[in-house]
Amino acid sequence: MPEAVTRTVTSPPGLLASLDPLLRDWLPRQRWFAGKGRPVTGFSLVAATDLLPADSRLGLHHVLVRAHQQSSPAAGAPEEPGDCYQLLIGTREALPPRLAPALIGHVTEGPSAGRTAYDALYDTRPAEVLLEAMRTGARIGGLRFEREEDREIRAGLVPRLMTAEQSNSSVVFGDTFILKVLRRIVPGVNPDLELPLALAREGSARVPAPAGWMTADLDGRTWVLGVLQPYLQGATDGWELALRELAKGEDFAAEARALGRATAEVHTALARALPTVTLGHAQVRQLADGMIARLEEAARAVPSLRPYAPALRTTFTALGDLAAEGRTWTAQRVHGDLHLGQCLRSPTGRWSLIDFEGEPAKPLAERRLPQPTVRDVAGMLRSFDYAAHSAEAPVPGWAAGCRAAYCTGYAEAGGGDPRTDPVLLRAYETDKAVYEVLYEARHRPDWLPVPLAAVRRLSAPEPA
């Protein structure tokens, strides 16, 4: 491994003040900004480091900034400490046309006055700086760039930003690596690095093994900022593939079955790599109570859910009743946000799982808790349902066939058939559907009929 490069560099005073008016307009418009609908009242600087000198032709600032927002959109609502975001801000005298989509704004004061600020991940040179820092194990201010000792990172790989909307930003380097740059960050062990590392060391080939990562050391705590993994060239994500097959009226059961096998293999490897726990009465009662509380919150917010709420509640109380009778379940680390879009199929037909961050809106400690594997299974079953409802021409029985095939594949790979534990599976699938109802009502009302259809099905009495 090359000797680490160490530099102590901080951004000039006044950087954030000069960017503040620009960021207030630009940041809330980003796909990955979590505080939509609430005014930004100000910013506080967590850390700032120059990766390229501010007075050069191209300046590059690595900025961790906390966005403060009103607690609600109402005028006069109290301000609350907001989320911390990772920004890579480039500055140039003028932007070339190819960087027009990256524009943040024109700086009128401070150390970069007269220059144009932009999202530097759109630009080739700043992205190359990140990869070179990882390749050499650089230490720049509080930033730490690491790579696995047995992984070679070649210099000169040409970067390109992936423009698909997502909750983070990803840069592909020469069809060899993909760097996920986390946008909303928190201190602590991030499962998006923790779990793929554990799986790689367990020998699992179903998850791309991290080649490198970037962190920040602040106030005695480590913040994970990005993860570099092999790029699966030519792979198609499961959502795109499912919609393509649906459009052609093709059956997806064989792929669903293969995906079930891949999921079970990952779960088995995670259970070997990391501790498992047993959930008894107290833990399952707490789990069921949480599901009931989420149902009640959703029913208050979405009137169309209310007629089904009593029947859905019995699904959760049935789980608590089983625990009271002495039933226990094993919990372990899981993916945490599994759906078709988190799965990639290679040109040879092999499925891989990606994006182990979990649900970003949930606290990091909660995302790292051991959970029953059926949590992931339920997420995938709901994803088949969404895909089926996204087809222009409905294909009768498509989702049901995929759900059955997925569970069969999962059992074939030694994961146990999820359908043999119907109370637990139904509880988790219902909890996911309730979450979807609330989400769609708030963000995508046109999609609300999709989870409501599942709610109707799940609220009906199970056949004997």
Helices and strands as residue ranges (DSSP letters): E 6-7, H 15-26, G 27-29, E 40-52, E 59-70, E 79-80, E 84-92, G 97-102, E 103-106, E 116-119, G 120-122, H 124-136, E 139-140, E 143-147, E 159-162, E 169-173, E 177-181, E 184-185, H 191-201, E 212-218, E 221-230, E 236-237, H 238-247, H 253-273, E 277-279, H 281-301, G 303-308, H 309-324, E 329-331, G 340-342, E 343-345, E 351-353, H 364-367, H 374-390, H 398-412, G 418-420, H 422-443, G 445-447, H 449-459
